[in-house]
Amino acid sequence: MFERLRSAVTDTVIELTGQREFTRDIKAQAATGDREAAATFRTGTLAAALTGRGRDARGQEVVDYVQQVIDTDGDATRVGWLHRR
C-alpha cells in the first residue's frame, strides 16, 4: 500500500517537473518572437500534468503548433526546440 502511494507521488512529481520545464520552454520560445508558439499554447502546467483533458489539450497544441509552423515556413526547422520532449 505504502509503495503504491509512494510510486503515485513520485510519478506526479516527475510529471509536474516535466510539464513545468515544457511551459518554460514554450514561454522562452514565445519571447523570441515566435508568434505561433505564443498563439497556440494555452494549457497550464497543472492542467497538463494532473488531468487527462489537460494532457490531451497540450498534446493537441503541439500538433497544431507544428502544423502552423509548417504552413508558415514551409518546413519544420523552427520546431527543433521540441526535440527534448
SULSULSUL-V783837 format. One line per field, one symbol per residue. ss: DSSP state (A for helix, B for strand, O for the rest). phi: phi as a letter, one per 40 degrees, with the letter a starting at -180 (. if undefined). Layout:
ss = ???
phi = ???
This chain:
ss = OAAAAAAAAAAAAAAAAAAAAAAAAAAAAAAOOOAAAAAAOOOOAAAAAAOAAAAAAAAAAAAAAAAAAAAAAOOOAAAAAAAAO
phi = .ccccccccccccccccccccccccccccccchccccccccbccdccccbbcccccccccccdccdcccccccgabdccdccdcc
